Amino acid sequence: MQIMRQELDETDRRITAVLLASPRASWRDVSRCLGLSERTVVRRAAPLYADGTLRATAVRNPARLPGLVPVALRIRCRPNKIRQVAGALSRRADTVWVDILGGGDEISAIFFLDGPDARNTLLLRDLPATDAVHSWVAHTLLRVYLAAFRWTAGLLSPEETAGLAAVPPTAPPAPLDLDTALIAALAEDGRATYTDLALRAGTTPLTARRRLDALVRGQAVRLATEVDLALLGVHAEALLWITVRPGALESTAEALTAHPQVRFAAATTGPANLLIALAATDLDALYTFLVTTIGPLGGITAIETTPLLATAKRTGLIRGTNHGERVL
C-alpha cells in the first residue's frame, strides 16, 4: 500500500511548486529553475510520484472542445449523507472537482459534461432522483482564466516563475482519432513517456510527442500536478462566489488571478458571475485577502465566502483519506 507523505521539507515544496506550474518539466529544467543539481531533483521528486504524493494528470479544456459543457454546481444535501453523495459524484467520469463546503450540507462540483443531453440528464434526471439531494444551483463556466493555472503557492520568486517559459499558444488543432486514447493516457499519468503514450494511442513516439505538443499549445488539454495543498502550507481553502458589475468583470478577474493565493478563476452564469478558488496559509491570511485584495476592487457588489471542509476529487483525480484529506 502506498504511504503518502505527511510533510515536505522546503526543497521538496519548491520542487513541487515548479511541477505545479510546469507539470511535464524535465528534471534538468527543474534543477535549472531552482539552482539545484539534477541528481538532487531526481532523488527528491521521483519518490514523490512513486508514493502518490504527487500525481500528474491532464484535463480537457471546454473552451477549445465545443462539445464539452462546463458546469459548476452547488448541491445542498442531507448532512448525514453528504460524504456518500460526494463519493458518488467523485466516481463519475465527468466530474473534475468535488469539494464539501463549510456548512457541512453543501457540495461544490465542477462537471465537464459531454454535450447538452448529458447536462440535461444530470439536472433533470440524476439529481432529482437522488433522495439525499435537497436542491442545487447551476453555474455555467463562461471563461476560465488560464493565468491562475501557473499557481506556485508563493514558493517561487517572480524570477524563478518567469524562468518556466509558458508554452506559446497556437490555434486549437483539428481533432484526430488518436486524441481520445492519448488524452486518456495523459489523464492517468501526465508524465508518461512518449513511448508509453504511443503504445496507448496506437501510434509512434514521435507522433505522440508532436500531437501532445499540438494539443497543449492549442490549449485543448491542460497538464496538471495534483498534491494535497496542506503539504505546501495551505490550511485555509475557500471558494469565493463574487458578483461583479459586467463592465468590471474582466479587470477584476485579471487583478485576482495575479494574486499568489488564487489557484482558479472563472466567469460564470448564475447569481454570482465570478468564481475564485483561494488557497491561504490560515484563516488570518484568508481574512487579509478579503480585506486588502477584494476590498479595494470597486466593481464588486457582493461576495460569499465558503470554506472547504474536505476534498473528494481534484483535477479529475479521486482523493483518498491517505492523501491527507480532511475527513468530516
NULUMBA-585130 format. One line per 5 residues: for each residue x, y, z of C-alpha. Coordinates in Angstrom, 2 decimals. Example, Ala and Ser with C-alpha at 12.3 -4.5 7.8 and 13.67 -1.06 7.14 Angstrom:
<rs>
12.30 -4.50 7.80  13.67 -1.06 7.14
</rs>
This chain:
<rs>
0.00 0.00 0.00  1.25 3.48 -0.87  2.13 5.69 2.10  1.79 9.36 1.12  3.96 11.94 2.77
2.71 13.67 5.89  5.05 16.62 5.37  7.51 18.04 2.85  10.66 20.00 3.60  11.41 23.32 1.89
13.31 21.75 -1.01  10.51 19.26 -1.71  7.96 22.09 -1.60  9.90 24.20 -4.08  10.33 21.27 -6.46
6.59 20.65 -6.18  5.90 24.32 -6.94  7.85 24.05 -10.20  5.89 20.94 -11.16  2.60 22.68 -10.36
3.45 25.45 -12.81  5.07 23.16 -15.40  3.76 19.59 -14.96  5.96 17.94 -17.61  9.10 19.96 -16.87
12.24 17.83 -17.29  14.43 17.19 -14.27  17.03 19.39 -15.95  14.55 22.27 -16.24  13.55 21.89 -12.59
17.18 21.87 -11.48  17.97 24.93 -13.59  14.98 26.85 -12.19  15.86 26.14 -8.56  19.63 26.12 -8.76
19.82 22.50 -7.62  21.73 19.62 -9.12  19.74 17.36 -11.44  20.67 14.40 -9.23  19.11 16.14 -6.22
15.91 16.84 -8.14  15.58 13.22 -9.26  16.35 11.90 -5.78  13.68 14.19 -4.25  10.96 14.20 -6.91
10.87 10.61 -8.18  9.78 9.15 -4.80  7.03 11.78 -4.53  5.48 10.42 -7.72  6.18 6.82 -6.76
4.26 7.03 -3.47  1.41 9.13 -4.89  2.22 12.33 -3.02  2.42 13.97 -6.45  0.17 12.84 -9.29
0.46 14.12 -12.83  -2.65 14.29 -14.97  -4.36 16.16 -17.82  -7.75 17.85 -18.14  -9.64 18.70 -21.31
-10.36 22.38 -21.97  -14.05 23.03 -22.78  -13.17 26.38 -24.34  -11.26 24.51 -27.07  -13.55 21.47 -27.25
-17.02 22.80 -28.13  -18.77 19.51 -27.32  -17.99 19.86 -23.61  -20.36 21.79 -21.33  -18.56 23.12 -18.20
-20.87 23.49 -15.21  -20.24 24.34 -11.54  -22.93 23.04 -9.20  -23.67 23.97 -5.59  -25.60 21.00 -4.25
-27.37 21.04 -0.89  -27.64 17.61 0.73  -28.79 15.89 3.89  -25.78 16.35 6.21  -25.72 12.68 7.22
-25.46 11.66 3.55  -23.03 14.27 2.30  -19.97 12.02 2.24  -21.86 9.38 0.27  -23.06 11.96 -2.26
-19.55 13.44 -2.59  -18.13 9.95 -3.10  -20.70 9.13 -5.78  -20.00 12.39 -7.59  -16.24 11.83 -7.44
-16.63 8.43 -9.12  -18.34 9.99 -12.13  -16.04 10.33 -15.12  -17.43 13.81 -15.90  -16.55 15.48 -12.57
-13.31 17.45 -12.29  -13.55 18.89 -8.75  -15.74 17.75 -5.85  -15.47 19.67 -2.58  -17.54 19.62 0.63
-18.18 23.20 1.73  -18.01 24.76 5.16  -21.64 24.48 6.22  -21.47 20.69 6.15  -24.59 20.36 3.99
-23.30 21.61 0.63  -21.08 20.25 -2.14  -19.41 22.21 -4.90  -18.67 20.19 -8.02  -17.33 21.11 -11.43
-18.53 18.95 -14.31  -17.28 18.75 -17.89  -20.38 17.25 -19.50  -20.38 15.66 -22.94  -22.95 17.90 -24.57
-26.40 19.34 -23.76  -28.03 15.91 -23.45  -25.60 14.90 -20.69  -26.21 18.23 -18.92  -29.98 17.79 -19.11
-29.76 14.20 -17.88  -27.75 15.34 -14.85  -30.01 18.26 -13.96  -33.38 16.79 -14.90  -32.95 13.11 -14.03
-29.92 12.20 -11.93  -30.05 14.92 -9.28  -33.86 14.88 -8.84  -33.70 11.10 -8.40  -31.17 11.36 -5.54
-33.08 11.40 -2.24  -30.16 12.85 -0.29  -30.08 15.95 -2.52  -32.32 18.83 -1.44  -31.57 21.48 -4.07
-28.85 22.84 -6.33  -27.73 25.94 -8.21  -26.02 25.54 -11.59  -23.40 27.95 -12.94  -22.11 27.55 -16.50
-18.41 28.43 -16.75  -18.22 31.11 -19.42  -14.47 31.66 -19.28  -11.69 30.10 -17.26  -8.76 32.44 -16.68
-5.67 30.41 -17.53  -3.17 32.62 -15.69  -4.24 31.09 -12.37  -3.11 27.64 -13.53  0.53 28.68 -13.09
-0.09 28.80 -9.35  3.01 28.02 -7.27  1.72 28.52 -3.69  4.01 31.56 -3.44  7.02 29.25 -3.11
8.88 30.60 -6.16  10.26 34.06 -6.76  8.97 36.06 -9.76  12.31 35.40 -11.47  12.04 31.65 -10.93
8.45 31.61 -12.18  9.42 33.64 -15.25  12.13 31.06 -15.98  9.42 28.46 -16.52  8.59 29.58 -20.02
4.90 29.25 -20.80  4.09 27.36 -23.99  3.23 29.93 -26.69  -0.42 29.28 -27.62  -1.49 28.38 -31.14
-4.82 27.77 -32.80  -6.51 24.61 -31.50  -5.69 21.62 -33.71  -8.34 19.76 -35.69  -9.35 16.62 -33.78
-7.73 13.30 -34.67  -8.86 9.75 -33.91  -5.86 9.16 -31.62  -6.70 12.12 -29.36  -9.15 10.22 -27.13
-6.66 7.49 -26.25  -3.80 9.97 -25.91  -5.73 12.26 -23.54  -6.95 9.27 -21.51  -3.36 8.07 -21.11
-2.26 11.54 -20.03  -5.09 11.78 -17.50  -3.80 8.59 -15.87  -0.17 9.73 -15.93  0.63 13.23 -17.12
4.36 12.46 -17.09  4.16 9.21 -19.06  6.96 8.73 -21.59  6.21 9.29 -25.25  6.81 5.58 -25.80
4.10 4.69 -23.27  1.74 7.29 -24.71  2.35 5.91 -28.19  1.51 2.37 -27.07  -1.79 3.55 -25.56
-2.69 5.64 -28.60  -1.58 3.11 -31.20  0.97 5.38 -32.85  4.69 6.14 -32.81  6.55 8.00 -30.04
7.38 10.82 -32.46  3.73 11.22 -33.45  2.66 11.09 -29.78  5.16 13.82 -28.95  4.08 16.05 -31.81
0.39 15.53 -31.08  0.77 16.24 -27.37  2.66 19.42 -28.21  -0.14 20.47 -30.59  -2.86 19.75 -28.01
-1.05 21.67 -25.26  -0.08 24.61 -27.47  -3.62 24.73 -28.82  -4.90 24.69 -25.22  -7.17 21.73 -25.93
-5.57 19.97 -22.97  -4.22 21.36 -19.70  -1.48 19.42 -17.95  -1.69 19.46 -14.16  0.03 18.25 -10.98
-2.17 17.19 -8.07  -0.96 17.41 -4.46  -2.55 17.81 -1.04  -2.18 21.57 -0.56  -1.67 21.18 3.19
1.79 19.81 2.33  2.57 23.22 0.84  1.49 25.15 3.92  -2.11 25.78 2.78  -4.55 25.28 5.66
-7.47 27.53 4.64  -9.06 26.84 1.27  -12.22 28.63 0.21  -14.42 29.28 -2.78  -15.43 32.91 -3.33
-18.71 33.45 -5.19  -18.37 37.06 -6.31  -20.86 39.37 -8.00  -19.13 41.95 -10.22  -20.55 44.69 -12.39
-20.34 43.35 -16.00  -18.13 46.22 -17.15  -15.61 45.44 -14.43  -15.63 41.65 -14.72  -12.53 41.27 -16.91
-10.38 43.73 -14.97  -11.46 42.24 -11.64  -10.65 38.71 -12.78  -7.23 39.79 -14.09  -6.41 41.54 -10.81
-7.34 38.49 -8.76  -5.64 35.85 -10.92  -2.36 37.70 -10.42  -2.55 37.10 -6.67  -0.37 34.20 -5.38
-3.23 32.76 -3.29  -5.64 32.39 -6.24  -5.40 28.94 -7.85  -8.55 29.03 -10.04  -10.76 31.74 -11.51
-13.74 31.57 -13.88  -16.51 33.85 -15.10  -19.88 32.15 -14.64  -23.59 32.45 -15.14  -25.90 32.40 -12.14
-26.35 34.52 -9.01  -22.59 35.20 -8.83  -20.62 35.84 -12.00  -17.04 35.20 -10.82  -15.83 32.05 -9.06
-12.46 32.15 -7.28  -10.69 29.26 -5.55  -8.44 30.59 -2.82  -5.57 28.77 -1.10  -4.38 30.62 2.02
-1.97 29.65 4.76  -4.55 30.12 7.54  -7.77 31.92 8.43  -5.95 35.16 9.17  -4.44 35.12 5.66
-7.93 34.48 4.25  -9.25 37.49 6.19  -6.36 39.64 4.96  -7.09 38.65 1.36  -10.75 39.63 1.70
-9.91 42.99 3.29  -6.81 44.10 1.38  -7.27 42.42 -2.03  -11.04 42.10 -2.52  -11.93 45.23 -0.54
-10.34 47.87 -2.82  -11.87 46.43 -6.03  -14.68 48.85 -6.81  -16.53 46.65 -9.33  -17.51 44.05 -6.73
-21.06 44.39 -5.40  -21.38 41.18 -3.34  -19.31 38.23 -2.19  -19.99 34.90 -0.48  -17.08 33.05 1.10
-17.46 29.27 1.52  -14.56 27.46 3.25  -13.72 23.92 2.17  -14.14 21.17 4.73  -12.96 18.26 2.61
-11.99 17.38 -0.95  -13.24 14.23 -2.68  -11.80 14.92 -6.14  -9.36 17.42 -7.56  -8.21 17.93 -11.18
-10.10 14.80 -12.21  -8.36 12.58 -9.61  -10.19 11.00 -6.68  -8.77 11.88 -3.29  -8.47 9.31 -0.52
-8.12 9.80 3.21  -4.48 8.71 2.97  -3.87 11.74 0.78  -4.27 13.98 3.79  -7.93 14.72 3.07
-9.73 16.39 5.93  -12.47 13.95 6.92  -15.80 15.06 8.37
</rs>
